[in-house]
Amino acid sequence: MRSAMTVRHLISIGGASPLDLGYETVTPRKARWNGSLRQPCGLHADVTQDRPTRSDARPDPFAIALLRHGLIRPEQPGSAASARHSSAAGDCVPPHGTLAEDDLLAAARDHFGAPFVDPLSPPPEAAAIDRLGLGFCQRHGILPLRRAGAVTMVATSRPEAFARLRPVIEAQIGPVLMALAPAASIARALMLVRGSQIAHTAETRVTADLSCRDWGGIGLRLIAAAMAASLLASVANFPISTGLSLLFLALGSMVLSTLMKLVCAIATLRHRPLPPPCPAAGPLPGVSLLVALYHESDIAPRLIRRLSRLDYPRDLLEVVLAVEAEDHSTRAALENAGLPAWMRIVVVPPGRVKTKPRALNVALDHCQGAIIGVYDAEDAPEADQIRRVVAHFRQSDSGLACIQGVLDYYNPATNWIARMFTIEYAAWFRLILPGVARLGLMVPLGGTTLFFRRDVLEELGAWDSHNVTEDADLGIRLARAGYRTGLLSTVTREEANCRPFPWVRQRSRWIKGHMMTWIVHMRSPLRLWREVGTRAFLGFQVMFLCAALQTLLAPLLWSFWIIALGFSHPLAEALPAGLTWAMLGAFLFSAAVDFTLGWLALKQAGHRISKFWVFTLHFYQPLATFAGLKALWELITRPFYWDKTSHGIFDTVEAGCGAGRKKPSG
């Protein structure tokens, strides 16, 4: 009798069913942007439109049931929480972001009379999934199971939102009966039936002309071998001419890179920092934070503690932890750490490549927020970071699509490499990168503390799964599409990778990805130039091409140090005296700029490490050349290989959050 009553209540057509009471029916549509983020309530509510006021607004029956059972607390009229969750229409789903899933589903079973089901037994109906759309099912936590006559049973992990989606579902698969299942079970069932499709979609979201996925193969290796043979033949037959050509290429790259760093730093220093944006009044948007984890069982519990310090309403915040299917140790560590209700694991199915951007693409389809943030496993963001990001988005115009925060290290004094890495990051994120944005150049994004407008991110195809610096590539694609990236002075601290061989492996991945990004976007130079303009086009050449050439050809410049030891240099003897002095001046100019920017950046960052360490920066650069040579080799032989960085080895943030830091100046 109970099941018959449930069917009559849940599939009634043409009248109000128990699911319909107090809910407004909407049809999903592509979000539009009007320069503000407004969200009546819930993570997935429309962020661009205020709902019309309705005088006959009724309280949500399910919320009343939850309140009656003591699972949610009443909000005081006029409080911030009340304003945040109130809907002018009075028909918004209640916020359940902090409610345990078991409690929510049990309350839904009692309130709606919906049965619990096992989505894996029997397997779900693949054809119905395809009609609804795999991404739709993933995002909303629903799964069409089986048909019983004209009715399809649909499992959901979010019963409070089912009525809002029901008209959309029924338009595709006919009358439905709601059933209940945990989100993890629904995700496993979707991966069982459509795992290969999930992987393929994640790997091909970016259009082929802007992706590097077609790079490689035997043809590329033959071309590379022919070019290497030609270079060796040129060196053997015309050593002086070839050497001078490479020398001028190295010098030109060094001078252009140095000038660009100097100009960008001046642009940053001439601009008076704006005060932090004031928190905007009105409803807050939902924010989804993505973290891709692979073999991170040691640091996973610390990540949960650090993200738990974020000051943002838990019912408007979700953390999606993307873990590879075979990475059982990381998944077990997360589960044993006791994930709060607003954090969840998404399993990434096996595919052709195993990269961070592929995992992010899979996780994106499970997100509900209007703003998408990206963190790394070892990150420790400032507590007010999300609120500042939201305020910055609200106070900016519609062209701002991405916000990049400042990255810094919580172990700057571990050893000499950590000090050099800290100086390098301080100069890049505090002086150079803000100037890049201020000058209207294309901003190569860093891999973490990134926040995107979700609609723009999906419009661009999200991340290129095959690019091992997916962040820099996405920054270029944002600029090509006419969007801006803004810099925000909110800091995320992470672990400095300060062992020599792991440092080289990490840096080789970065250099390889930057080389690949330059190759992809220079497939059609005229098109790129028309899309971004002359200034940004030239800046792109300096940031990517000149930086790579400077790294790879640096040994040729270092070879001139033998002159100081009393030895002769064949290229120096072939140069006019004036050019030799000009080359020496270029060396000194480059060193002076690096030392000055490092000194100023350390002062801004407020680290306690001595600023005199900046004078050892040039002894740090050979590591980058080793990494560059490795990157060049892998660009030909293993272009999509992700040389993973291990985390948690020098993790001091839990023991001493302020170690190695003092209050920043200014």
C-alpha positions in Angstrom: 0.0 0.0 0.0 2.8 2.4 0.8 4.4 2.1 -2.7 1.0 2.6 -4.4 0.4 5.7 -2.3 3.9 6.9 -3.3 3.3 6.5 -7.0 0.0 8.3 -6.8 1.6 11.2 -4.9 4.8 11.5 -6.9 3.7 11.1 -10.5 0.4 13.0 -10.4 0.2 15.1 -13.6 -1.8 18.3 -13.8 -2.0 18.9 -10.1 0.3 19.7 -7.3 2.2 16.7 -6.0 3.9 16.7 -2.6 7.1 17.5 -4.5 5.7 20.6 -6.2 4.4 22.4 -3.1 6.4 25.6 -2.4 8.7 25.2 -5.4 9.0 27.2 -8.6 9.6 25.3 -11.8 12.5 26.5 -13.9 14.2 25.4 -17.0 18.0 25.3 -17.1 19.5 27.9 -19.4 22.9 29.3 -20.1 23.7 31.9 -17.5 24.1 35.5 -18.6 26.4 38.0 -16.9 25.5 41.5 -16.1 28.4 42.4 -13.9 27.0 41.3 -10.6 26.7 38.0 -8.7 23.2 37.6 -7.2 21.9 34.4 -6.0 18.7 34.1 -4.0 19.8 30.9 -2.2 21.3 27.5 -2.8 24.5 26.8 -4.7 22.9 26.4 -8.2 20.5 29.3 -8.2 20.6 31.8 -11.0 23.4 34.3 -10.3 22.2 37.0 -12.7 18.6 37.5 -12.2 16.6 38.6 -9.2 13.3 36.8 -8.8 10.1 38.8 -9.0 8.3 39.4 -5.7 5.3 37.2 -5.1 2.7 38.1 -2.6 1.3 34.5 -2.2 4.7 33.1 -1.2 4.3 29.9 0.9 6.9 28.4 3.2 8.7 25.3 1.9 7.0 22.2 3.4 10.2 20.2 3.3 12.1 22.9 5.2 9.3 22.9 7.8 9.7 19.1 8.1 13.5 19.5 8.6 12.9 22.2 11.2 10.4 20.0 13.0 12.9 17.2 13.2 15.6 19.6 14.5 17.8 19.1 11.4 18.0 22.8 10.6 17.8 25.9 12.7 15.3 28.8 12.3 16.9 32.0 11.2 16.3 35.2 13.1 14.4 37.8 11.1 16.7 40.5 9.8 19.8 38.5 10.5 22.6 38.2 7.9 21.7 34.6 7.4 18.1 35.4 6.8 18.9 38.0 4.2 21.3 35.6 2.6 18.8 32.8 2.2 15.6 34.7 1.7 14.0 34.6 -1.7 11.8 37.4 -2.8 9.5 34.9 -4.4 9.4 32.8 -1.2 9.8 29.6 -3.2 13.5 28.8 -3.0 14.7 25.5 -1.8 15.9 25.5 1.8 19.7 25.6 2.4 21.0 22.2 3.3 24.7 22.6 2.7 25.7 21.7 6.2 23.1 18.9 6.7 24.6 15.4 6.7 23.5 13.4 3.7 22.1 10.5 5.7 19.9 12.8 7.7 18.7 14.7 4.6 17.8 11.5 2.8 16.1 10.0 5.9 14.0 13.1 6.3 13.1 13.1 2.6 12.0 9.5 2.8 9.7 10.3 5.7 8.4 13.5 4.1 7.9 12.5 0.5 7.4 8.7 1.0 10.2 8.1 -1.5 12.0 4.7 -1.4 15.7 4.1 -1.0 17.3 2.3 -3.9 20.6 0.8 -4.9 21.6 2.5 -8.2 23.9 -0.3 -9.1 21.4 -3.2 -8.8 20.2 -3.4 -11.5 22.4 -1.0 -13.5 20.7 2.2 -14.6 19.2 2.7 -18.0 21.9 4.2 -20.3 19.5 5.5 -22.9 17.6 7.6 -20.4 20.9 9.0 -19.2 21.8 10.0 -22.7 18.4 11.7 -23.2 18.8 13.8 -20.1 22.5 14.4 -20.8 25.4 13.0 -18.8 26.5 16.4 -17.6 23.0 17.2 -16.4 22.8 14.0 -14.4 26.2 14.6 -12.8 25.6 18.2 -11.9 22.2 17.6 -10.3 22.9 14.3 -8.7 20.2 12.4 -10.5 20.1 9.0 -12.2 17.3 7.4 -14.3 17.1 3.8 -13.2 14.4 1.7 -14.7 10.9 1.9 -16.2 7.8 0.5 -14.7 5.2 0.8 -17.4 5.0 4.5 -18.4 6.9 5.7 -15.3 10.7 5.9 -14.9 12.2 5.7 -11.4 14.8 8.4 -11.0 17.3 8.3 -8.1 18.4 11.6 -6.5 20.8 12.6 -3.8 19.2 16.1 -3.6 15.5 15.6 -2.9 15.0 19.3 -2.0 15.8 20.3 -5.6 14.0 17.5 -7.4 10.7 19.3 -7.9 12.6 22.2 -9.5 14.1 19.8 -12.0 11.2 17.5 -12.5 9.5 19.3 -15.5 12.9 19.2 -17.3 13.3 15.5 -16.6 9.8 14.6 -17.6 10.1 16.6 -20.8 12.9 14.2 -21.8 11.9 10.8 -20.4 8.2 11.1 -19.4 6.6 10.7 -16.0 9.0 9.9 -13.1 9.0 8.5 -9.7 11.5 10.0 -7.2 13.8 7.6 -5.4 16.6 8.3 -3.0 20.3 7.3 -3.1 23.6 8.7 -1.8 25.5 10.9 -4.1 28.5 8.6 -4.1 26.3 5.7 -5.2 24.8 7.7 -8.0 28.3 8.8 -9.2 29.5 5.2 -9.1 26.6 4.1 -11.2 27.1 6.8 -13.7 30.8 5.9 -14.0 29.9 2.2 -14.4 27.6 2.9 -17.3 29.2 5.9 -18.9 32.8 6.0 -17.5 34.4 6.0 -20.9 32.1 8.8 -22.0 32.9 10.8 -18.9 36.7 10.4 -19.6 36.3 11.2 -23.3 34.3 14.4 -22.6 36.8 15.6 -20.1 39.6 15.0 -22.5 38.0 16.8 -25.5 36.2 19.8 -23.9 38.5 22.3 -25.6 38.1 22.6 -29.4 40.8 20.8 -31.3 42.3 24.0 -32.8 43.0 25.3 -29.3 44.1 22.0 -27.8 47.4 20.2 -27.9 45.8 16.7 -27.9 46.9 16.1 -31.5 50.5 16.9 -30.8 53.1 14.1 -31.0 53.6 10.9 -33.0 56.3 9.5 -35.1 56.1 12.4 -37.6 57.1 14.9 -34.9 60.0 12.7 -33.8 61.3 12.5 -37.3 61.0 16.3 -37.7 62.8 16.8 -34.4 65.6 14.4 -35.3 66.0 16.2 -38.7 66.3 19.6 -36.9 68.8 18.3 -34.4 70.9 16.8 -37.2 70.8 20.1 -39.1 71.9 22.0 -36.0 74.8 19.6 -35.4 75.8 19.8 -39.0 75.8 23.6 -38.9 77.9 23.6 -35.7 80.4 21.2 -37.3 80.7 23.1 -40.6 80.2 26.7 -39.5 81.0 26.8 -35.8 81.6 30.6 -35.4 78.6 31.7 -37.5 76.3 29.2 -35.8 77.7 30.1 -32.4 77.2 33.8 -33.0 73.6 33.3 -34.2 72.8 31.4 -31.1 74.6 33.9 -28.9 72.6 36.8 -30.3 69.4 34.8 -29.9 70.2 34.1 -26.3 71.2 37.8 -25.6 68.1 39.1 -27.3 65.8 36.8 -25.3 67.5 37.8 -22.1 67.3 41.5 -22.8 63.6 41.3 -23.9 62.7 39.2 -20.9 64.5 41.6 -18.5 62.9 44.7 -20.1 59.4 43.1 -19.8 60.0 42.3 -16.1 61.1 45.8 -15.5 58.3 47.5 -17.3 55.7 45.3 -15.6 57.2 45.9 -12.2 57.2 49.7 -12.8 53.5 49.5 -13.9 52.8 47.7 -10.6 54.7 50.1 -8.4 53.3 53.2 -10.0 49.8 52.0 -9.3 48.7 52.7 -5.8 47.1 49.5 -4.4 43.4 49.8 -4.0 41.8 49.0 -0.6 40.3 45.6 -0.2 36.8 45.5 -1.7 34.0 46.1 0.8 31.6 43.1 1.2 28.7 43.8 -1.1 25.2 43.7 0.3 22.7 41.2 -0.9 22.5 37.4 -1.4 25.9 35.7 -1.8 26.6 33.4 -4.7 27.4 29.7 -4.5 31.1 28.9 -4.8 32.5 25.5 -5.8 36.2 24.8 -5.0 38.0 22.1 -7.0 41.0 20.2 -5.7 42.6 17.5 -7.9 44.4 14.9 -5.7 46.7 12.1 -6.8 48.7 10.0 -4.3 48.1 12.6 -1.6 47.2 10.4 1.3 49.6 12.1 3.7 48.5 15.7 3.1 44.8 15.0 2.5 43.7 15.4 6.2 45.6 18.7 6.5 43.9 20.0 3.3 40.5 19.4 4.9 41.5 21.3 8.0 42.9 24.2 6.0 39.9 24.5 3.7 37.6 24.3 6.8 39.1 27.6 8.0 37.6 29.5 5.0 35.0 32.0 6.2 32.1 31.6 3.8 28.6 30.2 4.5 28.8 26.4 4.4 25.4 26.1 2.6 26.8 28.2 -0.2 30.2 26.6 -0.4 31.2 23.2 -1.7 34.6 21.5 -2.1 34.8 18.8 -4.8 37.8 16.6 -4.3 38.7 14.9 -7.6 40.6 11.5 -7.0 41.7 9.1 -9.7 39.8 5.8 -9.7 42.8 3.7 -8.9 44.1 6.0 -6.1 42.5 4.1 -3.2 45.0 5.4 -0.6 44.0 9.0 -1.1 40.3 8.2 -1.2 40.7 6.2 2.1 42.6 9.0 3.7 39.9 11.5 2.8 37.1 9.3 4.0 38.9 8.5 7.3 39.5 12.2 7.9 35.7 12.7 8.2 34.7 14.9 5.4 32.1 17.6 6.4 28.8 17.7 4.5 30.0 20.4 2.2 33.0 18.4 0.9 32.7 15.4 -1.3 34.8 13.1 -3.4 34.4 12.7 -7.2 36.1 9.7 -8.7 37.9 10.3 -12.0 37.5 7.4 -14.4 40.6 6.1 -16.3 41.3 7.7 -19.6 44.0 8.3 -22.2 45.9 10.7 -20.0 46.3 11.2 -16.3 46.6 14.9 -15.6 45.3 17.5 -13.2 43.2 19.4 -15.9 41.4 16.2 -16.9 40.5 15.6 -13.2 39.3 19.2 -13.0 37.1 18.8 -16.1 35.5 15.7 -14.6 34.9 17.5 -11.3 33.5 20.6 -13.0 30.4 18.7 -14.1 29.6 17.8 -10.5 29.7 21.5 -9.3 26.8 23.7 -8.5 28.4 27.0 -7.8 28.3 30.2 -9.9 32.0 30.8 -9.1 34.5 28.0 -9.6 37.8 28.1 -7.6 40.9 25.9 -7.9 43.3 24.9 -5.2 46.2 22.4 -4.9 46.5 19.7 -2.3 49.0 21.6 -0.1 47.3 25.0 -0.2 46.5 27.1 2.9 44.4 30.0 1.8 43.6 33.0 3.9 40.3 32.7 5.8 38.6 35.6 4.1 39.7 34.7 0.6 36.3 33.6 -0.8 34.5 36.6 0.5 37.1 38.9 -1.0 36.9 37.2 -4.4 33.1 37.5 -4.4 33.3 41.2 -3.5 35.8 41.8 -6.3 33.7 40.0 -8.9 30.6 42.1 -7.8 32.4 45.4 -8.0 33.9 44.6 -11.5 32.4 44.8 -14.9 31.3 41.9 -17.1 34.7 41.5 -18.8 36.3 40.2 -15.7 36.2 36.4 -16.0 39.0 35.2 -13.7 40.7 36.3 -10.5 44.2 35.2 -9.7 45.3 35.3 -6.1 48.9 35.6 -4.7 50.9 32.5 -4.1 53.5 32.3 -1.4 55.3 29.7 0.6 55.0 28.6 4.2 58.5 27.1 4.3 60.7 29.8 2.9 63.6 29.2 5.1 63.9 25.4 4.8 67.0 25.6 2.6 68.7 27.6 -0.1 66.4 26.4 -2.9 63.3 27.3 -0.8 64.7 30.8 -0.3 65.3 31.2 -4.1 61.8 29.8 -4.9 60.3 32.2 -2.4 62.1 35.2 -4.0 61.1 34.1 -7.5 57.4 33.7 -6.5 57.4 37.0 -4.6 58.7 38.9 -7.6 56.3 37.1 -10.0 53.1 37.4 -8.1 53.6 40.7 -6.3 55.4 42.8 -9.0 55.5 41.2 -12.5 52.1 39.5 -12.9 50.1 42.5 -11.6 51.9 44.6 -14.1 51.1 42.1 -16.9 47.4 42.5 -16.1 47.7 46.3 -15.8 49.4 46.7 -19.2 46.6 44.7 -20.9 48.8 41.7 -21.7 47.6 38.1 -21.6 47.9 36.7 -18.1 49.4 33.3 -17.8 47.6 31.9 -14.8 49.2 30.2 -11.9 47.9 26.7 -11.1 46.0 27.5 -7.9 44.0 30.3 -6.1 42.1 30.8 -9.3 38.5 31.8 -9.4 36.3 31.8 -12.6 32.9 32.8 -13.6 31.4 29.4 -14.3 29.5 30.4 -17.5 32.7 31.7 -19.1 34.7 28.7 -18.0 32.2 26.3 -19.6 32.0 28.6 -22.7 35.7 28.1 -23.3 35.7 24.4 -22.7 37.3 24.6 -19.3 40.8 23.1 -19.2 42.8 21.4 -21.9 43.3 17.9 -20.4 46.5 17.3 -22.4 48.3 20.5 -21.5 50.5 20.1 -18.5 50.3 23.8 -17.8 46.6 24.0 -18.2 46.5 27.2 -16.1 48.7 29.3 -18.4 46.9 27.9 -21.5 43.5 28.9 -20.0 44.7 32.4 -19.3 45.7 32.8 -23.0 42.3 31.4 -24.1 40.5 33.8 -21.8 42.3 36.7 -23.4 41.7 35.5 -26.9 37.9 35.3 -26.1 38.0 38.9 -25.0 37.9 38.4 -21.2 40.1 39.8 -18.5 42.0 38.3 -15.6 42.2 40.4 -12.4 44.9 40.1 -9.7 43.7 40.2 -6.1 46.1 40.6 -3.1 44.7 37.6 -1.2 47.4 35.1 -0.3 47.5 31.3 -0.5 50.5 29.7 1.1 51.8 26.4 -0.2 54.9 24.2 0.1 58.1 25.2 -1.6 59.4 22.3 -3.6 63.0 22.6 -2.4 64.8 19.3 -3.2 66.9 19.5 -6.4 65.6 16.6 -8.4 61.9 17.1 -7.5 62.4 20.8 -8.3 63.8 20.0 -11.7 60.9 17.6 -12.4 58.3 20.2 -11.5 60.0 23.0 -13.4 60.4 20.8 -16.5 56.7 20.2 -16.5 56.1 24.0 -16.3 58.5 24.7 -19.1 57.2 21.9 -21.3 53.6 23.2 -20.8 54.6 26.7 -21.7 56.4 25.5 -24.9 53.3 23.5 -25.8 51.0 26.5 -25.1 53.2 28.7 -27.4 53.0 26.1 -30.1 49.3 25.7 -29.9 48.4 29.4 -29.9 51.0 30.2 -32.7 49.4 27.7 -35.1 47.7 30.7 -36.7 49.8 33.8 -35.7 47.7 36.2 -37.7 44.5 35.0 -36.0 46.1 35.4 -32.6 47.3 38.9 -33.4 43.9 40.0 -34.6 42.2 38.6 -31.5 44.5 40.1 -28.8 46.2 43.1 -30.5 49.8 44.0 -31.1 50.8 44.7 -27.5 49.4 41.4 -26.1 50.8 39.5 -29.1 54.3 40.7 -28.5 54.0 40.2 -24.8 53.0 36.6 -25.4 56.2 36.1 -27.5 58.4 37.5 -24.7 56.7 35.6 -21.9 56.7 32.2 -23.6 59.2 32.1 -26.5 61.9 34.3 -25.1 61.7 32.8 -21.7 62.1 29.3 -23.1 65.0 30.4 -25.4 66.7 32.2 -22.5 66.5 29.0 -20.3 67.8 26.7 -23.0 70.6 28.9 -24.4 71.8 30.1 -21.0 74.9 27.8 -21.0 76.2 29.7 -24.0 76.1 32.9 -22.0 77.7 31.2 -19.0 80.6 30.0 -21.1 81.9 33.6 -21.3 82.8 33.4 -17.6 86.0 31.5 -18.7 87.3 34.8 -19.9 87.4 36.0 -16.2 89.6 32.9 -15.5 92.1 33.9 -18.1 91.0 31.6 -20.9 90.1 32.7 -24.4 86.6 32.3 -25.9 86.3 31.7 -29.7 83.1 33.7 -29.9 84.5 36.6 -28.0 87.4 36.8 -30.4 85.0 37.0 -33.3 83.1 39.9 -31.7 84.0 43.6 -32.2 85.1 45.2 -28.9 82.1 47.4 -28.8 79.7 44.4 -28.9 81.7 42.6 -26.2 81.2 45.6 -23.8 77.5 45.8 -24.8 77.1 42.1 -23.9 78.7 42.7 -20.5 76.3 45.6 -20.0 73.4 43.4 -20.8 74.5 40.9 -18.3 74.9 43.5 -15.6 71.5 45.1 -16.5 69.7 41.8 -16.2 71.4 40.9 -12.9 70.6 44.4 -11.5 66.9 44.1 -12.5 66.6 40.6 -11.0 68.3 41.6 -7.7 66.2 44.8 -7.4 62.9 43.1 -8.1 63.7 40.3 -5.7 64.6 42.7 -2.9 61.4 44.8 -3.4 59.2 41.7 -3.6 60.7 40.2 -0.4 60.0 43.5 1.3 56.4 43.4 0.2 55.9 39.7 1.1 57.2 40.3 4.7 59.4 37.2 4.9 62.0 37.1 7.6 64.6 35.6 5.3 67.5 38.0 4.6 67.1 40.1 1.5 70.8 39.5 0.7 69.9 36.1 -0.5 68.8 37.8 -3.8 72.4 38.1 -4.8 72.6 34.3 -5.1 69.8 34.1 -7.6 72.1 33.5 -10.6 73.4 30.3 -9.0 69.8 29.1 -9.0 69.3 29.5 -12.7 71.2 26.4 -13.8 68.5 24.3 -12.3 66.1 25.8 -14.7 68.3 25.0 -17.6 68.5 21.4 -16.6 64.7 21.5 -16.3 64.4 23.1 -19.7 66.5 20.4 -21.4 64.4 17.8 -19.8 61.2 19.6 -21.0 62.5 19.8 -24.5 63.2 16.1 -24.6 59.7 15.3 -23.2 58.0 17.7 -25.5 59.0 15.3 -28.3 58.9 11.9 -26.5 56.3 12.3 -23.7 54.3 15.5 -24.3 51.4 14.7 -22.0 53.3 13.1 -19.2 52.5 14.8 -15.8 55.6 14.7 -13.7 53.9 14.9 -10.3 55.2 16.9 -7.4 55.1 15.2 -3.9 53.6 17.3 -1.2 53.7 17.3 2.6 57.5 16.8 3.0 58.3 20.3 4.3 54.8 21.1 5.6 55.2 23.5 8.5 51.9 25.4 8.4 50.1 23.3 10.9 52.9 23.5 13.5 53.8 27.1 13.0 51.5 29.1 10.8 53.6 32.2 10.8 57.1 30.6 10.5 59.5 32.6 8.5 57.1 35.6 8.2 56.7 39.0 9.6 54.0 41.6 9.0 54.3 42.8 5.4 55.5 46.3 4.9 53.2 48.9 3.6 
